[in-house]
């Protein structure tokens, strides 16, 4: 899932608002969070 999809599904008006909120709440950018927790290479092991 891309940030724009997550933004729309969670009620944010655009990707930048979602990214700013996510970053302030989680203290990671959405893409970094995705890479840590949803790394496809780790799933293959």
C-alpha angles and dihedrals in degrees: 000000000000125000092252091056092049091047094053094044092052097047102257116144094226144355096263093058090049093047093049093048093044091049093050093046101040097023091228131090112252092247092052091048090051092050092051099045104027103038105157093205091060091052091058095057 
